[in-house]
């Protein structure tokens, strides 16, 4: 093993703050990682880590080496990957996490098409209400649906699409509560609403462009959009739902839109990536296919960008 390999392993240990964790991420024996760091220390004539049974801490020399070498190694990796990417075919396992609503409506079509086009590619899809972290949980892509901008977490995200939404109720509830007479979203505060715990406030756009924020009374709270739609159809309350998910129920006359002059802010579809700006071919072709399927309504849907 050469000095550059040893330096890569040193950086992995420094970032993981653990020989065991670094070895696990790299799929190597802990003893091999430890020997590499020892070789590097001998070559440089400096101790790079303060070791104890409970803690692993960089020395001053180790801190300086890590600060200077980590960005250079990342740039070198990017250059090599970029050179190989021109001829790289999508292959291997693509691990995806997606909210139920997006997965059921759109991702199945994309997964089937991409797998048919690329025989060396496999996919594993998890439909979930959890907010997964692609860096910590070994996902290649984590899709996120939310109305607000993503918080600044240091992750890399790609905004794919905006999903239009409306307020809906059953015809029976509309007639019972005379909902057709509603003129302002503030009136919803005293009415039964069905909502996701992930969105405790509803934001709607007024005719003058101002954003109206309300805190609805949640008679039913669920992360699963199918349960919320069923509750709206059953007349349990008013729901804030995506047009695409409700289109069939609207056609059947099971639900009707409310407050057409106050459309809710759309749901933003984000793709969170593990953190590297240079995407593997399998991720690139899948995100391109998703963008093609959903359309390109988001203003910054072309290039990856840091969340913020």
C-alpha positions as CSV (number, residue, x, y, z in Angstrom):
1,X,0.0,0.0,0.0
2,X,1.4,3.4,-0.9
3,X,1.5,6.6,1.0
4,X,-1.6,8.0,-0.8
5,X,-3.6,5.0,0.2
6,X,-2.5,5.4,3.8
7,X,-3.4,9.1,3.7
8,X,-6.9,8.2,2.4
9,X,-7.3,5.8,5.3
10,X,-6.1,8.4,7.8
11,X,-8.7,10.9,6.5
12,X,-11.4,8.3,6.9
13,X,-10.4,7.6,10.5
14,X,-10.3,11.4,11.2
15,X,-13.7,12.0,9.8
16,X,-15.3,9.0,11.6
17,X,-13.4,9.7,14.8
18,X,-13.0,5.9,15.2
19,X,-10.9,3.2,13.7
20,X,-13.8,0.7,14.0
21,X,-16.3,3.0,12.3
22,X,-13.8,3.9,9.5
23,X,-13.0,0.2,8.9
24,X,-16.8,-0.6,8.8
25,X,-17.5,2.1,6.2
26,X,-14.6,1.0,4.1
27,X,-15.3,-2.7,4.4
28,X,-11.8,-3.4,5.7
29,X,-10.4,-5.1,8.8
30,X,-9.7,-2.6,11.7
31,X,-6.2,-4.0,11.9
32,X,-5.4,-3.0,8.3
33,X,-6.7,0.6,8.9
34,X,-4.6,0.8,12.1
35,X,-1.5,-0.4,10.4
36,X,-1.9,2.1,7.6
37,X,-2.1,5.0,10.1
38,X,0.9,3.7,11.9
39,X,2.9,3.6,8.6
40,X,1.9,7.1,7.8
41,X,2.9,8.3,11.3
42,X,6.3,6.6,10.8
43,X,6.8,8.1,7.4
44,X,6.0,11.6,8.7
45,X,7.8,11.3,12.0
46,X,4.7,12.6,13.9
47,X,1.9,11.1,15.9
48,X,-1.4,11.9,14.2
49,X,-3.8,10.6,16.9
50,X,-4.0,10.6,20.7
51,X,-5.3,7.2,21.5
52,X,-7.1,5.9,24.6
53,X,-9.5,3.2,25.4
54,X,-12.4,5.6,25.2
55,X,-11.4,8.4,22.9
56,X,-9.5,9.1,19.7
57,X,-8.4,12.6,19.1
58,X,-6.3,14.3,16.4
59,X,-3.0,15.7,17.6
60,X,-1.9,19.2,16.4
61,X,0.0,17.5,13.5
62,X,-2.9,15.3,12.7
63,X,-5.3,18.2,12.7
64,X,-3.1,20.1,10.3
65,X,-2.6,17.1,8.0
66,X,-6.4,16.4,7.9
67,X,-7.3,20.0,7.2
68,X,-4.9,20.3,4.3
69,X,-5.2,16.8,2.8
70,X,-9.0,16.1,3.0
71,X,-10.0,18.7,0.4
72,X,-7.1,17.7,-1.9
73,X,-8.1,14.0,-1.8
74,X,-11.7,14.9,-2.5
75,X,-10.7,17.0,-5.5
76,X,-8.5,14.1,-6.8
77,X,-11.4,11.7,-6.4
78,X,-13.7,14.0,-8.3
79,X,-11.2,14.4,-11.1
80,X,-10.9,10.6,-11.4
81,X,-14.6,10.0,-11.2
82,X,-15.3,12.7,-13.8
83,X,-12.8,11.1,-16.2
84,X,-14.5,7.7,-15.8
85,X,-18.1,9.0,-15.9
86,X,-17.9,9.6,-19.6
87,X,-17.8,5.9,-20.3
88,X,-19.6,4.7,-17.1
89,X,-22.8,2.7,-17.6
90,X,-25.4,2.7,-14.8
91,X,-24.8,-0.5,-12.7
92,X,-25.1,-1.9,-9.2
93,X,-27.8,-1.4,-6.6
94,X,-29.7,1.9,-6.4
95,X,-31.2,2.5,-3.0
96,X,-34.1,4.9,-2.8
97,X,-36.3,6.2,0.0
98,X,-39.5,8.0,-0.9
99,X,-42.7,9.3,0.7
100,X,-45.7,7.1,0.0
101,X,-47.5,9.6,-2.1
102,X,-44.7,10.2,-4.5
103,X,-43.7,6.5,-4.7
104,X,-47.2,5.3,-5.4
105,X,-48.1,7.9,-8.0
106,X,-44.8,8.4,-10.0
107,X,-41.7,6.5,-8.9
108,X,-42.9,3.0,-10.0
109,X,-43.2,4.1,-13.6
110,X,-39.7,5.6,-13.5
111,X,-38.1,2.6,-11.8
112,X,-39.6,0.2,-14.3
113,X,-38.4,2.3,-17.3
114,X,-34.9,2.9,-16.0
115,X,-34.4,-0.8,-15.1
116,X,-35.6,-1.8,-18.5
117,X,-33.1,0.6,-20.2
118,X,-30.1,-0.5,-18.0
119,X,-29.9,-4.3,-17.5
120,X,-26.9,-4.0,-15.1
121,X,-28.8,-1.8,-12.7
122,X,-30.9,-3.0,-9.7
123,X,-33.2,-0.9,-7.4
124,X,-34.3,-1.1,-3.8
125,X,-37.2,1.3,-2.9
126,X,-38.5,2.0,0.5
127,X,-41.8,3.9,0.9
128,X,-41.8,5.6,4.2
129,X,-43.0,8.6,6.2
130,X,-39.6,8.9,7.9
131,X,-37.1,11.6,7.1
132,X,-34.1,9.6,6.1
133,X,-30.5,10.9,6.0
134,X,-28.8,9.6,2.9
135,X,-25.4,10.1,4.4
136,X,-26.1,8.1,7.6
137,X,-28.4,5.5,6.2
138,X,-26.7,4.4,3.0
139,X,-29.3,5.6,0.6
140,X,-28.3,6.8,-2.9
141,X,-31.4,9.1,-3.2
142,X,-33.9,10.2,-0.5
143,X,-36.9,12.0,-1.8
144,X,-38.5,14.6,0.4
145,X,-41.9,16.3,0.0
146,X,-42.5,19.5,1.9
147,X,-43.9,23.0,1.5
148,X,-41.1,24.9,3.2
149,X,-37.5,25.2,1.9
150,X,-35.2,22.5,3.3
151,X,-33.2,23.6,6.4
152,X,-29.5,24.2,6.0
153,X,-28.0,20.9,7.0
154,X,-25.0,20.6,4.7
155,X,-26.7,18.0,2.6
156,X,-26.8,18.2,-1.2
157,X,-30.3,18.5,-2.7
158,X,-31.9,18.7,-6.1
159,X,-35.3,20.3,-6.3
160,X,-37.1,18.3,-8.9
161,X,-40.7,19.5,-9.1
162,X,-43.5,21.5,-7.4
163,X,-46.8,19.6,-6.7
164,X,-49.9,21.8,-6.8
165,X,-52.4,21.3,-3.9
166,X,-55.8,22.4,-2.8
167,X,-58.2,22.2,0.1
168,X,-60.8,19.5,-0.3
169,X,-63.9,18.3,1.5
170,X,-66.7,15.8,0.8
171,X,-69.9,17.2,-0.7
172,X,-71.8,16.2,2.4
173,X,-69.5,18.1,4.8
174,X,-69.5,21.1,2.4
175,X,-73.3,21.2,2.6
176,X,-73.4,20.4,6.4
177,X,-71.0,23.2,7.3
178,X,-71.9,25.5,4.4
179,X,-68.3,25.5,3.3
180,X,-69.1,27.1,0.0
181,X,-69.6,30.4,2.0
182,X,-65.9,30.4,3.1
183,X,-64.2,33.6,2.0
184,X,-60.9,33.5,4.0
185,X,-58.6,30.7,5.2
186,X,-58.8,32.2,8.8
187,X,-62.3,30.6,9.0
188,X,-60.7,27.2,8.9
189,X,-59.3,27.5,12.4
190,X,-62.6,26.4,14.0
191,X,-63.4,23.7,11.5
192,X,-62.3,20.0,11.6
193,X,-59.2,19.4,9.4
194,X,-57.2,16.3,8.5
195,X,-53.5,16.9,8.4
196,X,-50.0,15.6,8.4
197,X,-48.0,16.0,11.7
198,X,-45.1,17.1,9.4
199,X,-47.1,20.2,8.4
200,X,-48.8,21.7,11.6
201,X,-49.3,25.0,9.8
202,X,-51.0,25.5,6.5
203,X,-49.8,28.3,4.2
204,X,-52.0,29.7,1.4
205,X,-51.4,32.4,-1.2
206,X,-53.9,35.3,-1.1
207,X,-55.1,37.0,-4.3
208,X,-52.7,39.9,-3.6
209,X,-49.8,37.5,-3.3
210,X,-49.5,37.6,0.5
211,X,-49.0,34.4,2.3
212,X,-51.7,33.5,4.9
213,X,-50.7,31.1,7.6
214,X,-53.2,29.2,9.7
215,X,-53.0,26.5,12.4
216,X,-55.8,24.1,11.6
217,X,-57.6,22.0,14.2
218,X,-56.4,18.5,13.4
219,X,-59.2,16.0,14.0
220,X,-57.2,13.3,12.2
221,X,-53.4,13.5,11.9
222,X,-51.5,11.0,9.7
223,X,-48.4,10.8,7.7
224,X,-50.0,8.5,5.2
225,X,-51.8,10.6,2.5
226,X,-54.1,7.7,1.6
227,X,-55.6,7.7,5.2
228,X,-56.1,11.5,4.9
229,X,-57.8,11.1,1.6
230,X,-60.1,8.4,2.9
231,X,-61.0,10.6,5.9
232,X,-61.9,13.5,3.6
233,X,-64.0,11.2,1.5
234,X,-65.7,10.0,4.6
235,X,-66.6,13.6,5.6
236,X,-64.4,13.7,8.7
237,X,-62.9,17.1,7.8
238,X,-61.1,19.3,5.4
239,X,-57.9,18.1,3.9
240,X,-54.9,19.8,2.2
241,X,-54.0,17.3,-0.6
242,X,-52.2,17.3,-3.9
243,X,-54.3,17.6,-7.1
244,X,-52.6,14.6,-8.7
245,X,-53.4,12.3,-5.8
246,X,-57.0,13.4,-5.6
247,X,-57.9,13.6,-9.3
248,X,-59.8,10.3,-9.4
249,X,-61.8,11.1,-6.3
250,X,-62.7,14.5,-7.8
251,X,-63.8,12.8,-11.0
252,X,-66.0,10.5,-9.0
253,X,-67.6,13.4,-7.2
254,X,-66.3,12.1,-3.8
255,X,-64.6,15.3,-2.9
256,X,-64.8,19.0,-4.0
257,X,-62.2,21.8,-3.8
258,X,-62.6,24.8,-1.4
259,X,-61.4,28.4,-1.4
260,X,-60.2,28.4,-5.0
261,X,-58.8,32.0,-4.6
262,X,-56.4,30.8,-1.9
263,X,-54.3,28.0,-3.3
264,X,-52.0,26.4,-0.7
265,X,-48.3,26.6,-1.3
266,X,-47.2,23.6,-3.4
267,X,-45.2,20.7,-2.1
268,X,-41.6,20.8,-3.2
269,X,-40.1,17.5,-4.3
270,X,-36.5,17.3,-3.3
271,X,-33.9,14.6,-4.0
272,X,-31.4,14.5,-1.2
273,X,-28.0,13.0,-2.1
274,X,-25.3,11.6,0.2
275,X,-23.1,14.7,-0.1
276,X,-20.9,14.4,-3.2
277,X,-21.6,16.8,-6.0
278,X,-20.4,14.4,-8.7
279,X,-23.3,11.9,-9.1
280,X,-22.7,8.3,-10.0
281,X,-24.2,7.3,-13.3
282,X,-27.0,5.3,-11.7
283,X,-28.1,8.3,-9.7
284,X,-27.8,10.7,-12.6
285,X,-29.9,8.6,-15.0
286,X,-32.6,8.0,-12.4
287,X,-32.9,11.7,-11.4
288,X,-33.0,12.7,-15.1
289,X,-35.8,10.1,-15.6
290,X,-37.7,11.5,-12.6
291,X,-37.4,15.0,-13.8
292,X,-38.7,13.9,-17.2
293,X,-41.7,12.1,-15.7
294,X,-42.7,14.9,-13.3
295,X,-41.9,17.8,-15.6
296,X,-39.5,20.7,-14.9
297,X,-41.6,23.3,-13.1
298,X,-39.1,23.9,-10.3
299,X,-37.0,27.0,-10.9
300,X,-33.7,25.2,-9.9
301,X,-34.4,21.7,-11.1
302,X,-31.3,21.2,-13.3
303,X,-28.2,21.2,-11.1
304,X,-27.6,19.8,-7.6
305,X,-27.2,22.5,-4.9
306,X,-26.6,22.6,-1.2
307,X,-29.7,22.6,0.9
308,X,-30.4,26.1,2.3
